[in-house]
C-alpha cells in the first residue's frame, strides 16, 4: 500500500515538473513571437518613413 502511494507521488511530481516545463517553454515562445512582431512593425514603420521621404524629394524635384 505504501509502495503504491510512493509510485503515485513520483508520477504526480513528474507530471507537475513536465507541466511547469511546458509553461516555461510556452512563455519563452510567446516572448519570442512578440519580439518578432514588434521587429516587423518597427521595420515597416521605418520603410514607410523612408518612402515618404523619397516621395517628398521627388515632388520637390519635379516642381
Predicted model as a PDB file, atoms N, CA, C, CB and O in Angstrom, pLDDT in the B-factor column:
MODEL        1                                                                  
ATOM      1  N   UNK A   1       0.827  -1.196   0.000  1.00 77.00           N  
ATOM      2  CA  UNK A   1       0.000   0.000   0.000  1.00 77.00           C  
ATOM      3  C   UNK A   1       0.870   1.258   0.000  1.00 77.00           C  
ATOM      4  CB  UNK A   1      -0.940  -0.001   1.213  1.00 77.00           C  
ATOM      5  O   UNK A   1       0.647   2.195  -0.767  1.00 77.00           O  
ATOM      6  N   UNK A   2       1.872   1.246   0.890  1.00 78.00           N  
ATOM      7  CA  UNK A   2       2.759   2.411   0.988  1.00 78.00           C  
ATOM      8  C   UNK A   2       3.602   2.549  -0.279  1.00 78.00           C  
ATOM      9  CB  UNK A   2       3.675   2.295   2.229  1.00 78.00           C  
ATOM     10  O   UNK A   2       3.921   3.660  -0.703  1.00 78.00           O  
ATOM     11  N   UNK A   3       3.956   1.421  -0.874  1.00 86.00           N  
ATOM     12  CA  UNK A   3       4.744   1.433  -2.106  1.00 86.00           C  
ATOM     13  C   UNK A   3       3.928   2.035  -3.254  1.00 86.00           C  
ATOM     14  CB  UNK A   3       5.208   0.002  -2.467  1.00 86.00           C  
ATOM     15  O   UNK A   3       4.465   2.761  -4.091  1.00 86.00           O  
ATOM     16  N   UNK A   4       2.635   1.728  -3.284  1.00 88.00           N  
ATOM     17  CA  UNK A   4       1.760   2.291  -4.309  1.00 88.00           C  
ATOM     18  C   UNK A   4       1.652   3.807  -4.169  1.00 88.00           C  
ATOM     19  CB  UNK A   4       0.370   1.655  -4.229  1.00 88.00           C  
ATOM     20  O   UNK A   4       1.645   4.534  -5.162  1.00 88.00           O  
ATOM     21  N   UNK A   5       1.570   4.269  -2.932  1.00 89.00           N  
ATOM     22  CA  UNK A   5       1.478   5.711  -2.678  1.00 89.00           C  
ATOM     23  C   UNK A   5       2.745   6.412  -3.145  1.00 89.00           C  
ATOM     24  CB  UNK A   5       1.236   5.989  -1.180  1.00 89.00           C  
ATOM     25  O   UNK A   5       2.676   7.501  -3.715  1.00 89.00           O  
ATOM     26  N   UNK A   6       3.896   5.804  -2.909  1.00 92.00           N  
ATOM     27  CA  UNK A   6       5.165   6.389  -3.358  1.00 92.00           C  
ATOM     28  C   UNK A   6       5.207   6.476  -4.887  1.00 92.00           C  
ATOM     29  CB  UNK A   6       6.362   5.556  -2.836  1.00 92.00           C  
ATOM     30  O   UNK A   6       5.662   7.475  -5.444  1.00 92.00           O  
ATOM     31  N   UNK A   7       4.732   5.428  -5.558  1.00 93.00           N  
ATOM     32  CA  UNK A   7       4.718   5.445  -7.023  1.00 93.00           C  
ATOM     33  C   UNK A   7       3.795   6.554  -7.530  1.00 93.00           C  
ATOM     34  CB  UNK A   7       4.268   4.070  -7.580  1.00 93.00           C  
ATOM     35  O   UNK A   7       4.126   7.266  -8.478  1.00 93.00           O  
ATOM     36  N   UNK A   8       2.637   6.689  -6.888  1.00 94.00           N  
ATOM     37  CA  UNK A   8       1.688   7.733  -7.298  1.00 94.00           C  
ATOM     38  C   UNK A   8       2.275   9.117  -7.074  1.00 94.00           C  
ATOM     39  CB  UNK A   8       0.365   7.594  -6.530  1.00 94.00           C  
ATOM     40  O   UNK A   8       2.115  10.005  -7.911  1.00 94.00           O  
ATOM     41  N   UNK A   9       2.961   9.305  -5.936  1.00 95.00           N  
ATOM     42  CA  UNK A   9       3.590  10.603  -5.649  1.00 95.00           C  
ATOM     43  C   UNK A   9       4.679  10.914  -6.663  1.00 95.00           C  
ATOM     44  CB  UNK A   9       4.178  10.618  -4.229  1.00 95.00           C  
ATOM     45  O   UNK A   9       4.796  12.052  -7.117  1.00 95.00           O  
ATOM     46  N   UNK A  10       5.473   9.918  -7.023  1.00 95.00           N  
ATOM     47  CA  UNK A  10       6.540  10.143  -8.009  1.00 95.00           C  
ATOM     48  C   UNK A  10       5.957  10.519  -9.365  1.00 95.00           C  
ATOM     49  CB  UNK A  10       7.423   8.890  -8.146  1.00 95.00           C  
ATOM     50  O   UNK A  10       6.464  11.416 -10.039  1.00 95.00           O  
ATOM     51  N   UNK A  11       4.876   9.821  -9.766  1.00 96.00           N  
ATOM     52  CA  UNK A  11       4.243  10.138 -11.047  1.00 96.00           C  
ATOM     53  C   UNK A  11       3.607  11.533 -11.009  1.00 96.00           C  
ATOM     54  CB  UNK A  11       3.180   9.076 -11.398  1.00 96.00           C  
ATOM     55  O   UNK A  11       3.648  12.267 -11.997  1.00 96.00           O  
ATOM     56  N   UNK A  12       3.024  11.887  -9.872  1.00 96.00           N  
ATOM     57  CA  UNK A  12       2.419  13.214  -9.745  1.00 96.00           C  
ATOM     58  C   UNK A  12       3.488  14.302  -9.805  1.00 96.00           C  
ATOM     59  CB  UNK A  12       1.623  13.321  -8.430  1.00 96.00           C  
ATOM     60  O   UNK A  12       3.288  15.331 -10.449  1.00 96.00           O  
ATOM     61  N   UNK A  13       4.612  14.082  -9.143  1.00 97.00           N  
ATOM     62  CA  UNK A  13       5.706  15.064  -9.197  1.00 97.00           C  
ATOM     63  C   UNK A  13       6.263  15.186 -10.610  1.00 97.00           C  
ATOM     64  CB  UNK A  13       6.829  14.672  -8.224  1.00 97.00           C  
ATOM     65  O   UNK A  13       6.585  16.286 -11.059  1.00 97.00           O  
ATOM     66  N   UNK A  14       6.377  14.063 -11.310  1.00 97.00           N  
ATOM     67  CA  UNK A  14       6.850  14.107 -12.689  1.00 97.00           C  
ATOM     68  C   UNK A  14       5.872  14.884 -13.572  1.00 97.00           C  
ATOM     69  CB  UNK A  14       7.044  12.682 -13.234  1.00 97.00           C  
ATOM     70  O   UNK A  14       6.288  15.663 -14.429  1.00 97.00           O  
ATOM     71  N   UNK A  15       4.582  14.671 -13.360  1.00 97.00           N  
ATOM     72  CA  UNK A  15       3.579  15.401 -14.138  1.00 97.00           C  
ATOM     73  C   UNK A  15       3.648  16.899 -13.851  1.00 97.00           C  
ATOM     74  CB  UNK A  15       2.171  14.870 -13.829  1.00 97.00           C  
ATOM     75  O   UNK A  15       3.509  17.713 -14.764  1.00 97.00           O  
ATOM     76  N   UNK A  16       3.859  17.260 -12.603  1.00 98.00           N  
ATOM     77  CA  UNK A  16       3.977  18.679 -12.241  1.00 98.00           C  
ATOM     78  C   UNK A  16       5.214  19.293 -12.884  1.00 98.00           C  
ATOM     79  CB  UNK A  16       4.037  18.847 -10.708  1.00 98.00           C  
ATOM     80  O   UNK A  16       5.164  20.411 -13.397  1.00 98.00           O  
ATOM     81  N   UNK A  17       6.329  18.558 -12.855  1.00 98.00           N  
ATOM     82  CA  UNK A  17       7.564  19.069 -13.463  1.00 98.00           C  
ATOM     83  C   UNK A  17       7.396  19.247 -14.965  1.00 98.00           C  
ATOM     84  CB  UNK A  17       8.740  18.123 -13.175  1.00 98.00           C  
ATOM     85  O   UNK A  17       7.861  20.235 -15.534  1.00 98.00           O  
ATOM     86  N   UNK A  18       6.731  18.290 -15.607  1.00 98.00           N  
ATOM     87  CA  UNK A  18       6.518  18.390 -17.051  1.00 98.00           C  
ATOM     88  C   UNK A  18       5.622  19.580 -17.370  1.00 98.00           C  
ATOM     89  CB  UNK A  18       5.900  17.089 -17.603  1.00 98.00           C  
ATOM     90  O   UNK A  18       5.873  20.300 -18.337  1.00 98.00           O  
ATOM     91  N   UNK A  19       4.587  19.794 -16.576  1.00 98.00           N  
ATOM     92  CA  UNK A  19       3.684  20.919 -16.849  1.00 98.00           C  
ATOM     93  C   UNK A  19       4.387  22.255 -16.620  1.00 98.00           C  
ATOM     94  CB  UNK A  19       2.428  20.828 -15.964  1.00 98.00           C  
ATOM     95  O   UNK A  19       4.168  23.207 -17.369  1.00 98.00           O  
ATOM     96  N   UNK A  20       5.223  22.331 -15.600  1.00 98.00           N  
ATOM     97  CA  UNK A  20       5.982  23.568 -15.366  1.00 98.00           C  
ATOM     98  C   UNK A  20       6.939  23.827 -16.521  1.00 98.00           C  
ATOM     99  CB  UNK A  20       6.765  23.490 -14.033  1.00 98.00           C  
ATOM    100  O   UNK A  20       7.088  24.967 -16.961  1.00 98.00           O  
ATOM    101  N   UNK A  21       7.588  22.775 -17.016  1.00 98.00           N  
ATOM    102  CA  UNK A  21       8.484  22.931 -18.163  1.00 98.00           C  
ATOM    103  C   UNK A  21       7.710  23.383 -19.402  1.00 98.00           C  
ATOM    104  CB  UNK A  21       9.221  21.611 -18.451  1.00 98.00           C  
ATOM    105  O   UNK A  21       8.193  24.218 -20.167  1.00 98.00           O  
ATOM    106  N   UNK A  22       6.518  22.835 -19.597  1.00 98.00           N  
ATOM    107  CA  UNK A  22       5.700  23.227 -20.750  1.00 98.00           C  
ATOM    108  C   UNK A  22       5.280  24.689 -20.651  1.00 98.00           C  
ATOM    109  CB  UNK A  22       4.458  22.329 -20.858  1.00 98.00           C  
ATOM    110  O   UNK A  22       5.287  25.407 -21.651  1.00 98.00           O  
ATOM    111  N   UNK A  23       4.920  25.127 -19.463  1.00 98.00           N  
ATOM    112  CA  UNK A  23       4.552  26.532 -19.260  1.00 98.00           C  
ATOM    113  C   UNK A  23       5.746  27.438 -19.540  1.00 98.00           C  
ATOM    114  CB  UNK A  23       4.034  26.758 -17.820  1.00 98.00           C  
ATOM    115  O   UNK A  23       5.600  28.477 -20.186  1.00 98.00           O  
ATOM    116  N   UNK A  24       6.919  27.053 -19.061  1.00 98.00           N  
ATOM    117  CA  UNK A  24       8.133  27.841 -19.278  1.00 98.00           C  
ATOM    118  C   UNK A  24       8.455  27.938 -20.765  1.00 98.00           C  
ATOM    119  CB  UNK A  24       9.318  27.224 -18.518  1.00 98.00           C  
ATOM    120  O   UNK A  24       8.790  29.014 -21.262  1.00 98.00           O  
ATOM    121  N   UNK A  25       8.355  26.815 -21.474  1.00 98.00           N  
ATOM    122  CA  UNK A  25       8.644  26.817 -22.911  1.00 98.00           C  
ATOM    123  C   UNK A  25       7.634  27.685 -23.660  1.00 98.00           C  
ATOM    124  CB  UNK A  25       8.630  25.377 -23.469  1.00 98.00           C  
ATOM    125  O   UNK A  25       8.008  28.431 -24.565  1.00 98.00           O  
ATOM    126  N   UNK A  26       6.361  27.590 -23.288  1.00 98.00           N  
ATOM    127  CA  UNK A  26       5.358  28.405 -23.976  1.00 98.00           C  
ATOM    128  C   UNK A  26       5.561  29.890 -23.694  1.00 98.00           C  
ATOM    129  CB  UNK A  26       3.949  27.982 -23.553  1.00 98.00           C  
ATOM    130  O   UNK A  26       5.324  30.719 -24.572  1.00 98.00           O  
ATOM    131  N   UNK A  27       5.994  30.239 -22.491  1.00 98.00           N  
ATOM    132  CA  UNK A  27       6.296  31.639 -22.193  1.00 98.00           C  
ATOM    133  C   UNK A  27       7.456  32.140 -23.047  1.00 98.00           C  
ATOM    134  CB  UNK A  27       6.623  31.812 -20.703  1.00 98.00           C  
ATOM    135  O   UNK A  27       7.403  33.249 -23.577  1.00 98.00           O  
ATOM    136  N   UNK A  28       8.498  31.333 -23.181  1.00 98.00           N  
ATOM    137  CA  UNK A  28       9.646  31.735 -23.998  1.00 98.00           C  
ATOM    138  C   UNK A  28       9.221  31.925 -25.448  1.00 98.00           C  
ATOM    139  CB  UNK A  28      10.776  30.688 -23.906  1.00 98.00           C  
ATOM    140  O   UNK A  28       9.611  32.898 -26.093  1.00 98.00           O  
ATOM    141  N   UNK A  29       8.412  30.986 -25.962  1.00 98.00           N  
ATOM    142  CA  UNK A  29       7.949  31.113 -27.341  1.00 98.00           C  
ATOM    143  C   UNK A  29       7.041  32.329 -27.515  1.00 98.00           C  
ATOM    144  CB  UNK A  29       7.212  29.844 -27.770  1.00 98.00           C  
ATOM    145  O   UNK A  29       7.094  32.996 -28.548  1.00 98.00           O  
ATOM    146  N   UNK A  30       6.216  32.620 -26.523  1.00 97.00           N  
ATOM    147  CA  UNK A  30       5.356  33.792 -26.593  1.00 97.00           C  
ATOM    148  C   UNK A  30       6.158  35.087 -26.610  1.00 97.00           C  
ATOM    149  CB  UNK A  30       4.393  33.799 -25.426  1.00 97.00           C  
ATOM    150  O   UNK A  30       5.858  36.000 -27.380  1.00 97.00           O  
ATOM    151  N   UNK A  31       7.169  35.161 -25.766  1.00 97.00           N  
ATOM    152  CA  UNK A  31       8.022  36.356 -25.740  1.00 97.00           C  
ATOM    153  C   UNK A  31       8.769  36.502 -27.061  1.00 97.00           C  
ATOM    154  CB  UNK A  31       9.024  36.289 -24.563  1.00 97.00           C  
ATOM    155  O   UNK A  31       8.908  37.607 -27.584  1.00 97.00           O  
ATOM    156  N   UNK A  32       9.246  35.384 -27.593  1.00 97.00           N  
ATOM    157  CA  UNK A  32       9.960  35.430 -28.871  1.00 97.00           C  
ATOM    158  C   UNK A  32       9.042  35.884 -30.003  1.00 97.00           C  
ATOM    159  CB  UNK A  32      10.553  34.057 -29.197  1.00 97.00           C  
ATOM    160  O   UNK A  32       9.446  36.693 -30.838  1.00 97.00           O  
ATOM    161  N   UNK A  33       7.819  35.374 -30.038  1.00 96.00           N  
ATOM    162  CA  UNK A  33       6.893  35.775 -31.104  1.00 96.00           C  
ATOM    163  C   UNK A  33       6.501  37.241 -30.970  1.00 96.00           C  
ATOM    164  CB  UNK A  33       5.637  34.895 -31.082  1.00 96.00           C  
ATOM    165  O   UNK A  33       6.346  37.935 -31.974  1.00 96.00           O  
ATOM    166  N   UNK A  34       6.341  37.716 -29.740  1.00 96.00           N  
ATOM    167  CA  UNK A  34       6.050  39.133 -29.535  1.00 96.00           C  
ATOM    168  C   UNK A  34       7.213  39.993 -30.016  1.00 96.00           C  
ATOM    169  CB  UNK A  34       5.757  39.415 -28.053  1.00 96.00           C  
ATOM    170  O   UNK A  34       6.999  41.045 -30.618  1.00 96.00           O  
ATOM    171  N   UNK A  35       8.440  39.553 -29.755  1.00 95.00           N  
ATOM    172  CA  UNK A  35       9.630  40.280 -30.206  1.00 95.00           C  
ATOM    173  C   UNK A  35       9.674  40.336 -31.728  1.00 95.00           C  
ATOM    174  CB  UNK A  35      10.913  39.618 -29.659  1.00 95.00           C  
ATOM    175  O   UNK A  35      10.010  41.369 -32.307  1.00 95.00           O  
ATOM    176  N   UNK A  36       9.332  39.218 -32.377  1.00 95.00           N  
ATOM    177  CA  UNK A  36       9.337  39.182 -33.842  1.00 95.00           C  
ATOM    178  C   UNK A  36       8.295  40.147 -34.401  1.00 95.00           C  
ATOM    179  CB  UNK A  36       9.068  37.748 -34.353  1.00 95.00           C  
ATOM    180  O   UNK A  36       8.568  40.872 -35.357  1.00 95.00           O  
ATOM    181  N   UNK A  37       7.106  40.157 -33.810  1.00 94.00           N  
ATOM    182  CA  UNK A  37       6.051  41.057 -34.284  1.00 94.00           C  
ATOM    183  C   UNK A  37       6.470  42.516 -34.103  1.00 94.00           C  
ATOM    184  CB  UNK A  37       4.727  40.783 -33.534  1.00 94.00           C  
ATOM    185  O   UNK A  37       6.261  43.340 -34.994  1.00 94.00           O  
ATOM    186  N   UNK A  38       7.055  42.829 -32.961  1.00 93.00           N  
ATOM    187  CA  UNK A  38       7.497  44.211 -32.737  1.00 93.00           C  
ATOM    188  C   UNK A  38       8.586  44.613 -33.715  1.00 93.00           C  
ATOM    189  CB  UNK A  38       7.999  44.383 -31.307  1.00 93.00           C  
ATOM    190  O   UNK A  38       8.615  45.755 -34.174  1.00 93.00           O  
ATOM    191  N   UNK A  39       9.482  43.691 -34.039  1.00 93.00           N  
ATOM    192  CA  UNK A  39      10.514  44.000 -35.031  1.00 93.00           C  
ATOM    193  C   UNK A  39       9.902  44.243 -36.400  1.00 93.00           C  
ATOM    194  CB  UNK A  39      11.535  42.867 -35.111  1.00 93.00           C  
ATOM    195  O   UNK A  39      10.331  45.151 -37.113  1.00 93.00           O  
ATOM    196  N   UNK A  40       8.906  43.448 -36.782  1.00 93.00           N  
ATOM    197  CA  UNK A  40       8.256  43.642 -38.072  1.00 93.00           C  
ATOM    198  C   UNK A  40       7.561  44.997 -38.130  1.00 93.00           C  
ATOM    199  CB  UNK A  40       7.251  42.520 -38.340  1.00 93.00           C  
ATOM    200  O   UNK A  40       7.619  45.684 -39.149  1.00 93.00           O  
ATOM    201  N   UNK A  41       6.906  45.380 -37.038  1.00 90.00           N  
ATOM    202  CA  UNK A  41       6.229  46.678 -37.004  1.00 90.00           C  
ATOM    203  C   UNK A  41       7.250  47.801 -37.113  1.00 90.00           C  
ATOM    204  CB  UNK A  41       5.397  46.831 -35.712  1.00 90.00           C  
ATOM    205  O   UNK A  41       7.041  48.767 -37.847  1.00 90.00           O  
ATOM    206  N   UNK A  42       8.348  47.677 -36.386  1.00 91.00           N  
ATOM    207  CA  UNK A  42       9.388  48.705 -36.430  1.00 91.00           C  
ATOM    208  C   UNK A  42       9.968  48.838 -37.824  1.00 91.00           C  
ATOM    209  CB  UNK A  42      10.497  48.386 -35.434  1.00 91.00           C  
ATOM    210  O   UNK A  42      10.185  49.949 -38.305  1.00 91.00           O  
ATOM    211  N   UNK A  43      10.218  47.712 -38.475  1.00 91.00           N  
ATOM    212  CA  UNK A  43      10.779  47.749 -39.825  1.00 91.00           C  
ATOM    213  C   UNK A  43       9.788  48.371 -40.803  1.00 91.00           C  
ATOM    214  CB  UNK A  43      11.163  46.333 -40.287  1.00 91.00           C  
ATOM    215  O   UNK A  43      10.171  49.187 -41.642  1.00 91.00           O  
ATOM    216  N   UNK A  44       8.519  47.991 -40.698  1.00 90.00           N  
ATOM    217  CA  UNK A  44       7.534  48.538 -41.643  1.00 90.00           C  
ATOM    218  C   UNK A  44       7.339  50.032 -41.433  1.00 90.00           C  
ATOM    219  CB  UNK A  44       6.191  47.812 -41.499  1.00 90.00           C  
ATOM    220  O   UNK A  44       7.149  50.773 -42.398  1.00 90.00           O  
ATOM    221  N   UNK A  45       7.383  50.483 -40.180  1.00 89.00           N  
ATOM    222  CA  UNK A  45       7.276  51.918 -39.915  1.00 89.00           C  
ATOM    223  C   UNK A  45       8.487  52.647 -40.494  1.00 89.00           C  
ATOM    224  CB  UNK A  45       7.156  52.187 -38.392  1.00 89.00           C  
ATOM    225  O   UNK A  45       8.348  53.730 -41.064  1.00 89.00           O  
ATOM    226  N   UNK A  46       9.669  52.059 -40.349  1.00 89.00           N  
ATOM    227  CA  UNK A  46      10.870  52.667 -40.919  1.00 89.00           C  
ATOM    228  C   UNK A  46      10.799  52.742 -42.428  1.00 89.00           C  
ATOM    229  CB  UNK A  46      12.099  51.892 -40.504  1.00 89.00           C  
ATOM    230  O   UNK A  46      11.203  53.741 -43.023  1.00 89.00           O  
ATOM    231  N   UNK A  47      10.285  51.687 -43.055  1.00 91.00           N  
ATOM    232  CA  UNK A  47      10.153  51.691 -44.509  1.00 91.00           C  
ATOM    233  C   UNK A  47       9.149  52.748 -44.947  1.00 91.00           C  
ATOM    234  CB  UNK A  47       9.726  50.305 -45.018  1.00 91.00           C  
ATOM    235  O   UNK A  47       9.382  53.454 -45.928  1.00 91.00           O  
ATOM    236  N   UNK A  48       8.038  52.864 -44.231  1.00 90.00           N  
ATOM    237  CA  UNK A  48       7.034  53.887 -44.568  1.00 90.00           C  
ATOM    238  C   UNK A  48       7.628  55.290 -44.480  1.00 90.00           C  
ATOM    239  CB  UNK A  48       5.815  53.775 -43.631  1.00 90.00           C  
ATOM    240  O   UNK A  48       7.392  56.123 -45.356  1.00 90.00           O  
ATOM    241  N   UNK A  49       8.391  55.548 -43.434  1.00 91.00           N  
ATOM    242  CA  UNK A  49       9.011  56.874 -43.289  1.00 91.00           C  
ATOM    243  C   UNK A  49       9.968  57.142 -44.442  1.00 91.00           C  
ATOM    244  CB  UNK A  49       9.760  56.984 -41.940  1.00 91.00           C  
ATOM    245  O   UNK A  49      10.000  58.242 -44.993  1.00 91.00           O  
ATOM    246  N   UNK A  50      10.747  56.127 -44.799  1.00 91.00           N  
ATOM    247  CA  UNK A  50      11.713  56.301 -45.884  1.00 91.00           C  
ATOM    248  C   UNK A  50      10.995  56.549 -47.205  1.00 91.00           C  
ATOM    249  CB  UNK A  50      12.627  55.070 -45.999  1.00 91.00           C  
ATOM    250  O   UNK A  50      11.424  57.389 -47.995  1.00 91.00           O  
ATOM    251  N   UNK A  51       9.906  55.824 -47.450  1.00 91.00           N  
ATOM    252  CA  UNK A  51       9.145  56.034 -48.678  1.00 91.00           C  
ATOM    253  C   UNK A  51       8.551  57.438 -48.734  1.00 91.00           C  
ATOM    254  CB  UNK A  51       8.036  54.993 -48.796  1.00 91.00           C  
ATOM    255  O   UNK A  51       8.544  58.067 -49.792  1.00 91.00           O  
ATOM    256  N   UNK A  52       8.060  57.926 -47.618  1.00 92.00           N  
ATOM    257  CA  UNK A  52       7.512  59.284 -47.586  1.00 92.00           C  
ATOM    258  C   UNK A  52       8.603  60.315 -47.868  1.00 92.00           C  
ATOM    259  CB  UNK A  52       6.853  59.567 -46.223  1.00 92.00           C  
ATOM    260  O   UNK A  52       8.360  61.310 -48.551  1.00 92.00           O  
ATOM    261  N   UNK A  53       9.808  60.075 -47.341  1.00 92.00           N  
ATOM    262  CA  UNK A  53      10.917  60.994 -47.611  1.00 92.00           C  
ATOM    263  C   UNK A  53      11.249  61.002 -49.096  1.00 92.00           C  
ATOM    264  CB  UNK A  53      12.162  60.603 -46.789  1.00 92.00           C  
ATOM    265  O   UNK A  53      11.469  62.059 -49.687  1.00 92.00           O  
ATOM    266  N   UNK A  54      11.284  59.815 -49.694  1.00 92.00           N  
ATOM    267  CA  UNK A  54      11.594  59.730 -51.126  1.00 92.00           C  
ATOM    268  C   UNK A  54      10.508  60.422 -51.940  1.00 92.00           C  
ATOM    269  CB  UNK A  54      11.739  58.256 -51.570  1.00 92.00           C  
ATOM    270  O   UNK A  54      10.818  61.137 -52.893  1.00 92.00           O  
ATOM    271  N   UNK A  55       9.249  60.225 -51.584  1.00 91.00           N  
ATOM    272  CA  UNK A  55       8.143  60.884 -52.286  1.00 91.00           C  
ATOM    273  C   UNK A  55       8.267  62.409 -52.179  1.00 91.00           C  
ATOM    274  CB  UNK A  55       6.784  60.415 -51.712  1.00 91.00           C  
ATOM    275  O   UNK A  55       8.056  63.121 -53.161  1.00 91.00           O  
ATOM    276  N   UNK A  56       8.607  62.905 -50.987  1.00 91.00           N  
ATOM    277  CA  UNK A  56       8.758  64.358 -50.811  1.00 91.00           C  
ATOM    278  C   UNK A  56       9.898  64.870 -51.676  1.00 91.00           C  
ATOM    279  CB  UNK A  56       9.011  64.713 -49.323  1.00 91.00           C  
ATOM    280  O   UNK A  56       9.775  65.928 -52.293  1.00 91.00           O  
ATOM    281  N   UNK A  57      11.011  64.135 -51.730  1.00 90.00           N  
ATOM    282  CA  UNK A  57      12.144  64.565 -52.550  1.00 90.00           C  
ATOM    283  C   UNK A  57      11.765  64.581 -54.032  1.00 90.00           C  
ATOM    284  CB  UNK A  57      13.356  63.641 -52.320  1.00 90.00           C  
ATOM    285  O   UNK A  57      12.138  65.499 -54.764  1.00 90.00           O  
ATOM    286  N   UNK A  58      11.020  63.557 -54.471  1.00 89.00           N  
ATOM    287  CA  UNK A  58      10.615  63.519 -55.872  1.00 89.00           C  
ATOM    288  C   UNK A  58       9.655  64.649 -56.204  1.00 89.00           C  
ATOM    289  CB  UNK A  58       9.975  62.181 -56.201  1.00 89.00           C  
ATOM    290  O   UNK A  58       9.727  65.222 -57.291  1.00 89.00           O  
ATOM    291  N   UNK A  59       8.758  64.977 -55.283  1.00 87.00           N  
ATOM    292  CA  UNK A  59       7.822  66.059 -55.516  1.00 87.00           C  
ATOM    293  C   UNK A  59       8.534  67.407 -55.598  1.00 87.00           C  
ATOM    294  CB  UNK A  59       6.774  66.086 -54.420  1.00 87.00           C  
ATOM    295  O   UNK A  59       8.181  68.246 -56.427  1.00 87.00           O  
ATOM    296  N   UNK A  60       9.534  67.618 -54.740  1.00 88.00           N  
ATOM    297  CA  UNK A  60      10.247  68.904 -54.773  1.00 88.00           C  
ATOM    298  C   UNK A  60      11.108  68.994 -56.024  1.00 88.00           C  
ATOM    299  CB  UNK A  60      11.122  69.082 -53.508  1.00 88.00           C  
ATOM    300  O   UNK A  60      11.289  70.090 -56.554  1.00 88.00           O  
ATOM    301  N   UNK A  61      11.642  67.888 -56.513  1.00 83.00           N  
ATOM    302  CA  UNK A  61      12.460  67.917 -57.723  1.00 83.00           C  
ATOM    303  C   UNK A  61      11.596  68.143 -58.973  1.00 83.00           C  
ATOM    304  CB  UNK A  61      13.254  66.607 -57.856  1.00 83.00           C  
ATOM    305  O   UNK A  61      12.013  68.814 -59.917  1.00 83.00           O  
ATOM    306  N   UNK A  62      10.391  67.573 -58.957  1.00 78.00           N  
ATOM    307  CA  UNK A  62       9.539  67.720 -60.141  1.00 78.00           C  
ATOM    308  C   UNK A  62       8.935  69.126 -60.227  1.00 78.00           C  
ATOM    309  CB  UNK A  62       8.418  66.669 -60.121  1.00 78.00           C  
ATOM    310  O   UNK A  62       8.563  69.567 -61.314  1.00 78.00           O  
ATOM    311  N   UNK A  63       8.833  69.823 -59.115  1.00 66.00           N  
ATOM    312  CA  UNK A  63       8.293  71.185 -59.124  1.00 66.00           C  
ATOM    313  C   UNK A  63       9.392  72.133 -59.415  1.00 66.00           C  
ATOM    314  CB  UNK A  63       7.618  71.544 -57.800  1.00 66.00           C  
ATOM    315  O   UNK A  63       9.165  73.342 -59.473  1.00 66.00           O  
TER     316      UNK A  63                                                      
ENDMDL                                                                          
END                                                                             
